[in-house]
Amino acid sequence: MERILDRFARGEVLVADGAMGTMLMAMGLPSGQSPESINLQRPDWLEDIARRYLEAGADILQTNTFGGSPLKLALYGLQALTVAINAAAVAAVRRVAGERAYIAASCGPSGRLLEPYGDVSEAEMADNFRRQARALCEAGVDLVCVETMSDLREAVLAVRAFREAAPDLAVAATLTFDRTSRGFFTIMGNTVAEAVPALTGAGADILGSNCGHGLATMVEIAAEFRRHWTGPLLIQANAGLPGMRDGVPFWPETPEDFAAGATALLALRVNLIGGCCGTTPAHTAAIRQAVDRGGRPRQL
Amino acid sequence: MEILANIATALIGGDDPMVAQLTREALNQGLPARRILDEGLIAGMNVVGEQFKSHEIFLPDVLLAARAMYAGMDLLKPMLAAQGISGRGKVVLGTVRGDLHDIGKNLVAILLRGAGFEVIDLGKDVAPEEFVAAARRENATLIGMSALLTTTMPVMKQVVDLLRQEGLHGQIRTIIGGAPVSAEYAREIGADGYAYDGASAVDRVKEYLEAH
C-alpha cells in the first residue's frame, strides 16, 4: 500500500473508523471487564466491527488496544498477556482488511499519573509504552495512533516509544481538550500551542484531537491546531456527550450531524476524519460521503 | 497571623516540607490546631480551589497543593481528634463498581478536604451495598459517586434505589459526577445532585450539608 503520509502530501483526505469501546458494549462486553480481554476471548467480535467499518468506507481501521499497555492491563491483572492481547487485536483486523485498509495501532493513556503528581516514573512510563509498541509493531501495523492523551509528557513518552519501535511507520498523536473560559486545555493544563512542538519533536507525523464534547467543539479545536500546525491533521469526535434512555446510554449526534461536521473539517484542511465514543459505521459512512463530495485530491 | 498566611502561601505553591515545618512552628507557638487548619491550610486550599475553578491552574498544581495540605493535616489530626473537633460535615465518596478510574474522584476528595469536610474515600470499584453500609457506619448524610464509563453509570442508579429500599431516601443524599454523567442523568435516576467538576462538587456538598 502507498505510504499514508504521501497521500496526505498530495492533498488527499482519508476516513478513519469510529468507536470501538461503545461498539463492544453494544455487542455485550460486560460492565467492568477490560475491553482488551475480548481480543483473546472473542476475536470474531473484532472482525465483525472491522468488517462493518470497512464496508462503511473507512480507509483506516484501529486495533482494539487502547488500554493494551501493561500498566493499564495491570488494573485487570492482565499485564502478563500484553504481547498476546496486542498481537491478537492486529491479527483480527488484518484478517478482515488484508491490504484494503490501513491498520492503525491504537495506544491510549496508561491510566496512571507521572511523578511528581502520581507514582509512575518517566522511565517506568517509557518502558510501559515500549512494551506495547514492540508487541503492536511486531504484529504488523501500518501506522500508529497514540490517542486520547491528557498529559503531554505521557503522550511524548508514548510517541517516542513507537518511533523507536518502528522508525518508518507514520505516528499520529491526539490529545483530548476541554473548553474553558481561557481557551482549550487538557486536564493537565496543556494547550495546542505547546503540544505541537512537543509531539513533533518526539517524532509524531500526524497531530490532532479526539474524544471530547462532540463535533462543534472539535471544529474549533481543529481551527486552533491550524493556527500552529500546517502538517497532517487528524480529528475523531465523539457523537456528543451521552445521555440515558430507558437505562441505556445513547449519543445525541447523528450521522447527518457528522456529514455536516466533516464538511466543516474539510474546510480547515483536516487530512484524516473519523469518529470516537458513540459513533457507529453509519457515522463513518456519512463522513465517507462528505469526504467523497468535497475532499478528493485537489491536484490530479 | 503571619505564620498562618505563610502556611497558606506554601500550600498554594505545593511546598509540602515547608507546610509541615510551618505547621509545627505554629503548634509550638501555641496556636490552636483548629485555627491552623482554618486560617492556614483551608485558607490556602480555598485559593487553590478558586484558581482551579477559573482555569488559572490545572490538575497538577492541585495535586501538589493537596500533598502539601496533607503534610499539614497529618500533624493536626491527632490534636483535632483529641479535642473532639469534627469538620464541617462528612461525605462518603467512591468510584462505582466496575469502574477503575479514580483521578477525578481523588480530585473531588482533595477539594472537599481542602474545604474542611471529612471524606470517607471508599476508593474505586465500590459496590452499591458498600456505599450504603459506609454511610450508615460513618453516620454520613451524603454519598458522592463517580463514573468515567458509560457502562458503569447504571451502578449509580443501583445506589439510589438501594437507599430507597432501605428507607434512607431523603436522609442520605446522593451527588454524582464524572465525564459521561449529566444533570439530566442525575434527575433520571433520582440522584439529589450533579456536579460538573471538582469545584462544583464542593459547591453542591456545601449546599446540602450546610442546609442540613
Contacts between the chains, C-beta under 8 A, distances in Angstrom:
chain1	res1	chain2	res2	distance
A	22	B	150	6.9
A	25	B	150	7.0
A	25	B	151	5.5
A	29	B	151	7.4
A	31	B	98	4.4
A	31	B	149	7.7
A	31	B	151	4.2
A	31	B	152	5.7
A	31	B	154	7.6
A	31	B	155	7.7
A	32	B	97	6.7
A	32	B	98	2.8
A	32	B	99	7.2
A	32	B	125	7.4
A	32	B	151	7.3
A	32	B	152	6.8
A	75	B	100	4.8
A	76	B	100	7.9
A	111	B	100	7.4
A	111	B	101	7.1
A	113	B	63	7.5
A	113	B	103	6.9
A	116	B	64	6.8
A	117	B	59	7.3
A	117	B	60	5.0
A	117	B	63	4.4
A	117	B	64	7.0
A	118	B	63	7.8
A	180	B	55	4.0
A	181	B	54	7.0
A	181	B	55	6.1
A	182	B	54	7.9
A	182	B	55	4.8
A	182	B	56	7.8
A	185	B	55	6.6
A	185	B	58	6.6
A	187	B	58	7.0
A	187	B	59	5.3
A	187	B	103	7.8
A	188	B	58	5.9
A	188	B	59	5.6
A	188	B	60	5.8
A	189	B	57	7.3
A	189	B	58	2.9
A	189	B	59	7.0
A	189	B	60	6.5
A	189	B	61	7.7
A	241	B	180	6.8
A	241	B	182	6.7
A	242	B	150	5.3
A	242	B	180	5.0
A	243	B	182	6.7
A	243	B	184	6.1
A	243	B	185	6.8
A	244	B	153	7.0
A	244	B	184	7.7
A	244	B	185	5.0
A	244	B	188	5.5
A	244	B	189	7.6
A	247	B	154	6.2
A	247	B	157	7.5
A	249	B	150	4.2
A	249	B	153	6.6
A	249	B	180	7.0
A	277	B	150	7.8
